[in-house]
């Protein structure tokens, strides 16, 4: 295993994540100052909402996605003791996601995509913002595929051994993201982009909100699972102890993924498009997620 190659790949993702976080922090400070009224020269609704939208995208999507991909590559190589499967493809995923981030940043920073990070239709952004979002997600799907392949290959080579817990959790996270990111992808590809390009004149806001809800809440578990992975795998080692039950930890990740997927409707309780029974079911699922946590 070429440690230099693996380290460079992981750190490249992490550096993008940290830069996004730092930029978002400055925007957050600006928003506080602008709303406080202490510096009248900063009062600008246009700049404020551009900042809020960019801040949300950086924190909710860019930081989350790049950090988790970098963390996943590190976890995969160190726990499985094997090199990254198809490093060239992994770099393609990185550059595709980075290109999407830059593409979305241009309309965000110029005030042409001040639609918040939820970008609920019919509020409309510049089409470059939507294409950028698609590329960011596509790049992350490449990471998901690599994690699943590495999991399967290791298990094939070690049929009688359990996959290391860190990789088990990382692959569970990849599967969660593959499923939950489909919602926002469908919304952007079949509603937002056609509307922004003028191909359609009308749009269904209820359907758009439903598709985004498919992604909206599970993205929280997308970035929580790496934290749980650290608590279950890294913290016991650093403390000089051990995890009392590897099996219970694996069960927790399985339950988290299963119940963390179909719960987005709790963001839509006031929406009339969904039946109350489905909303109740999603509400129960939201509470059940507390069990594995």
Residue pairs with C-beta under 8 A, 6 or more apart in sequence:
1 77
1 81
1 82
1 83
2 83
5 83
5 84
5 87
6 73
6 74
6 77
6 83
6 84
9 70
9 73
9 84
9 87
9 90
9 91
9 94
10 70
10 71
10 73
10 74
10 77
11 70
12 70
12 94
13 66
13 67
13 69
13 70
13 73
13 94
14 66
14 67
14 70
14 71
16 62
16 66
16 98
16 101
17 62
17 63
17 64
17 66
17 67
17 70
18 67
20 58
20 59
20 62
20 63
20 66
20 101
21 58
21 59
21 63
23 54
23 58
24 54
24 55
24 58
24 59
24 63
27 51
27 52
27 54
27 55
27 58
28 55
30 42
30 51
31 48
31 51
31 52
31 55
33 39
33 42
34 42
34 43
34 44
34 47
34 48
34 51
35 48
37 43
46 111
46 114
47 111
49 111
49 114
49 116
50 108
50 109
50 110
50 111
50 113
50 114
52 114
52 116
53 108
53 113
53 114
53 115
53 116
53 117
54 105
54 108
54 109
56 116
56 117
56 118
57 104
57 108
57 117
59 117
60 117
60 219
61 117
61 133
61 136
61 219
62 101
62 136
64 219
64 222
64 223
65 97
65 136
65 139
65 140
66 97
67 223
67 226
68 173
68 177
68 222
68 223
68 226
69 93
69 94
69 97
69 140
69 143
71 170
71 226
71 229
72 143
72 147
72 170
72 173
72 174
72 226
73 84
73 90
73 143
75 166
75 167
75 169
75 170
75 229
76 82
76 84
76 146
76 147
76 150
76 167
76 170
77 83
77 84
78 166
79 164
79 165
79 166
79 167
79 233
80 150
80 154
80 163
80 164
80 167
82 150
82 153
82 154
84 90
84 146
84 150
85 146
85 149
85 150
85 153
86 146
86 149
89 142
89 146
90 142
90 143
90 146
92 139
92 142
93 139
93 140
93 141
93 142
93 143
93 146
94 139
95 139
96 135
96 138
96 139
96 142
97 135
97 136
97 138
97 139
97 140
98 139
99 132
99 135
100 131
100 132
100 133
100 134
100 135
100 136
100 137
100 138
100 139
101 132
101 136
102 132
103 128
103 129
103 131
103 132
103 135
104 113
104 128
104 129
104 131
104 132
104 133
104 136
105 132
106 128
107 113
107 125
107 126
107 128
107 129
108 114
108 129
112 125
112 126
112 129
113 119
113 125
113 126
113 128
113 129
114 125
115 123
115 124
115 125
115 129
118 212
118 216
119 125
119 129
119 130
119 192
119 212
120 205
120 208
120 209
120 212
121 187
121 191
121 192
121 195
121 203
121 205
121 208
121 209
122 195
122 203
122 205
124 192
124 195
124 196
125 192
125 196
126 196
127 193
127 196
127 197
130 188
130 192
130 193
130 196
131 193
133 184
133 188
134 185
134 188
134 189
134 193
137 181
137 184
137 185
140 177
140 181
141 178
141 181
143 174
144 174
144 175
144 177
144 178
147 167
147 170
147 171
147 173
147 174
148 171
148 174
148 175
150 167
151 163
151 167
151 168
151 171
154 163
154 167
155 163
162 168
162 246
162 250
163 171
165 229
165 232
165 233
165 243
165 246
165 249
165 250
166 229
166 233
168 250
168 253
169 225
169 228
169 229
169 232
169 233
169 249
169 253
170 225
170 226
170 229
172 225
172 253
172 254
172 256
172 257
173 221
173 222
173 225
173 226
173 229
173 257
175 257
176 218
176 221
176 222
176 225
176 257
176 260
176 261
177 222
179 218
179 261
180 214
180 215
180 218
180 219
180 222
180 261
181 215
182 214
182 215
183 211
183 212
183 213
183 214
183 215
183 264
184 211
184 212
184 214
184 215
186 211
186 214
187 207
187 208
187 211
187 212
191 203
191 204
191 207
191 208
191 211
192 208
194 200
195 203
206 271
206 272
206 273
207 273
209 268
209 271
209 273
210 265
210 268
210 271
210 273
210 274
213 264
213 265
213 267
213 268
214 264
215 264
216 264
216 267
217 260
217 263
217 264
217 266
217 267
217 286
218 260
218 261
218 263
218 264
221 256
221 257
221 260
221 289
224 293
225 253
225 256
228 252
228 253
228 256
228 293
232 243
232 249
233 243
236 242
236 243
243 249
251 292
252 292
252 293
253 292
255 288
255 291
255 292
256 289
256 292
256 293
259 285
259 288
259 289
259 291
259 292
260 289
262 281
262 282
262 285
263 282
263 285
263 286
263 289
264 282
265 274
265 278
265 279
265 281
265 282
265 283
266 279
266 282
266 283
266 286
268 274
268 279
269 279
269 283
